Structure formats: C-alpha cells, structure tokens
C-alpha cells in the first residue's frame, strides 16, 4: 500500500469512477490524493513547463510516478514565483488535478505577468483569482475575464500598473458584475453606483464616436 505524504490522503476513486481504477498500481490505474491545494509557491517557476517538473516531486512518499496520481483539490497556488506568462497552464494542470471544472481559486500573485491569459476562462467555475503584485499595465486586459463574469466573486489586481488608471475599480466591476470583493475590499452599493455612472458615460462616448464622420 502506498504511503501518504503529510497533509495529503490517498482516497478511493471519485464518485463515478470504477473501484479498480485506483486499487492496484501494478495495472497502471490512477491513485487519487486529497489535498487542500496544489501548492507550488516560491519555486522560482518562470513558465508552465517548469510546473510539470515540480509536480514530478510533489508526492515523495507515494510510491507511484506523478503521472499516475491525480490530486483532488479546487485550489492552485502559484504565487511568489517568476512567471512571465501562463501559456499551457490548462494542459499541465489537467495532468495532475482530477477535475478542473471544480477549480475555484487560483493564486497568481507576485509574479511577472504583463497580460491576463485567456486560458483562465477555461476554469469556468473559478470564484477567486489573485493577480496582485504583477506587471499588468493595460486595463483592457481585464476584458479577457468577462467570460468569468458569472462565477468570479473575488479578484485582486492591486500592485499592478493598472491600479493607477482612472476608473480602475469601476472598469473591473463593469466587466465582472458579480464581484463581492476586489483588492481585499468589499464591493459596496456606492461602488456599483459609480460603476453604473461610468458605464453610462462610456456608452455615450462610444455612441458619439460612432456618429463622428471620418
């Protein structure tokens, strides 16, 4: 029987999976491990390919290759690394996490990200996204997250260049209307009123521009 890493428990196959998918490593079935998170913080990771290398050593006390283990968790922590982009994150995480549709929180804070990857919208049930302390300076990058507007309830973007742009808070709330907390501050009725005023002014400006002759 495989030994367990401290803080992680080997468990039976998730509901809906056949029992023999995890019971005998000799036949190549998967082992499922329950954990609060996939924690790859402070690893010096610069790109997603390096995540795969770190994952190889993530289960030192389970006597199976990492490729035969699936983590049951809904939290991914990649904060405090040196990520410049997250290209390939879906592919890497699908090789270690049992069900990506359950992913609820991704922490990408304190990296070197300059853009917001559209790959994040793959995680359509994502509720919390931390991106503070990066290098995002174009507010239009937020537009890429609009597809998550129905699920995201908490986001952090402070400590990026965008924080200093006028109407920063209103712009984000306009794109992510279900937010309850932004930059560790609760979204208030006053915030929503300001957002509505901002949206109305923006709509008038866009309509005026459309009518302007070339």
N, C-alpha and C positions, 0 to 999 in steps of 0.2 A: 504493500500500500504506500502510496506517495506520501512523504512528509509534507507538512504545511509551513509556509512562510508566516512568521509572526504578523498578526493583523490581517491575515488572509485565510480563508477556509475553503478547502475543496468541497464542492457540493454536488448533489445529483444533477443530472441534466435538467435544464429549464423545462418548465411545463410545455408539453407538446413535442418534446424530443424523446426518442426511444431510449429506454434504460441502458441498453448495451452500447450506447454511443460514448459512455464515459467509464465503463466498468472495468475495462481490461486494456491496458496500454499496449499489450502485445499485438493487438489487431489494429492499432493506429487510430482508435476512437479519441475524441476530444475529452480533455479534463476541464471542468468548469470551476472557476475560483471566484468566490465572492469577496469584494473589497470596497471600501468607501470611495476610492478613486483610483484612477491611473495617474500616479504622481511622478512626473518627470521634471520636477523643478530643479534649478541650479545644476544643470547637466552640461552647460556650455553648448547646447544644441543650436546650430545655425540654419539647418534645413531639415525637412521632414524625413529624409532618408536616414539621418542620424538617429531619429527616434527609433527606427526599426532596429538599429544596432543596440541601443539602450534596452529595448524590450527583451532582447535575447538573454539579458542577465537579470531580468526583473523577478524571476521566480527561482532563486538559487536553491531552495530547499524542496522543490518539486522535481522529482526525477523523470522529467519528460522535457523534450525540446519545447521552446516557447511557441513554436508554430503549431503545437498540438494542445495549447492551452487557450481558453477563452475566459476573459475577465468579465464578471457580471458587475457592472457599475454604471452610474449615469453621470459621472464627473470626470473630467480630464483637466489636469493641472500641468500647464506648460509655461508657467510664469517664471520670471527671472532666468531666462536663457538669452541667446543672442540671435533669435530667429529673425531673418530678413524677409521671409515670406512663408506661407504655409501650403505651398503647392504640394499636392499629394497627400494631404492630411487624411482624406476620406479613405484612400487605399491603405494607408498604414494602420489607421485605427480599426478598419474592418478586419484586419488580420489578428487583432488582439482582443477587441471588445465583442461580446456575444451579440448584442442587439443595439446598433447605433441609433435606431429610432427612439430609444429611451434616453438618449443623451440629453441632459437638462442643463448642465453647467460646463462651460469651457473657460478656463482662465489663461489668457494670453498676455497678461500684464507684464510690464518691464521686459520688453524685448526690443527689437529694432525694426518693427514693422512700419512701412510707409504707406501701405494700402490695406484695404479690407478685402479679403479674398471671397469671391462668390461661392467658393466651396463651402463656406459656413452655412449657406442656405440649404445645404443637403440635410443638415440636422434640424428638421422641420418642427421638432418639439422642444427646441432649445428655449430655456426660460431665462438663463443668466449668462451674460457674456462680459467678461472683464478684459478691457483693452487699454486700461490706463498705463501711462508711462511708456508709450511708444513714440513714433515719429510721424504720425499721420497729420498732414497739414492741409489737406483738401477736404472741405466739408462735404463735397459731392460724393465722397467715398461712402458716406452713410446711406446713400441711395441703394447701395447693393444689399443692404439688410432689410429693405422694405418687404421682401418675401417672408421675413420672420416677424412681421408686424403683429400677427395674430397670436404669437406664442411668447415673444420676449417680454418679460416684466421687469427685468433689471439689467442695466448696462452701465459700464464705466468707460469714459473717454477722456477724463481729465489727465493733465500731464502730457497731452499731445498738442501739436501746434494749432489744431482746430479750436481748442478751448478759448483762444483769444479772438476768434472771429465773431463779429456782431451777430446776434440772434442764434448763437450756437445751440443753446438749450431748446429754443423754440423749433429750430430746424430738425433736431433729432426727434423731438416729440411729434412733429408733423409726420415723420416717416415711420415712427414706431408708436402708434397711438395707445397701445395697451400697457405702456411702461408704468410701473408703480414706483420705481426708484431709479434715479440717474445720478451717477457720481456719488453714490452713498448718501444721497439726499432724496427724501420722499417727494414724489410729484404731487403738487398741490393744485387746488382749484384755480389759484392765481396763475400758476404755470400754464394750465390749459387755456385760460382766458387769453393770456399773452400769445400762446401758440395759435389760437383762432384768429386773433388780430393780425398776426404775422402772415398766416396763410391767406387771409383776405387781401392784405396789401400786396402779397406776392402774386396772387391771381389777377389783381387789377393791373399790376405792372406787366405781366405776361400778355394780357389782353391788349394793352396799349401798344406793346412791341409788335404784336401780330398785325395791328391795324396800320402801323407805320409804313409808308411807301418806301420802296428800295431806291 
